[in-house]
């Protein structure tokens, strides 16, 4: 009887340890996935900022051309 109880306690302890490892692995996987998501979103945000900067630059060039045209029209 004593051996049976000891065996059951051993199995129970081993199963708790296994569950803890599984939980830890799942947590590590979740943290890694979150890190990858953050990295992807930062890259996307960087791309959007570059697109916005390009549009601002194009707009500034357009305004500059329009000002030059106005100045040259006034000269005539």
Secondary structure, DSSP 8 states (H G I E B T S, - for coil): -HHHHHHHHHHHHHHHHHHHHHHHHHHHHHHHHHHHHHHHHHHHHHHHHHHHHHHHHHHHHHHHHHHHHHHHHHH-
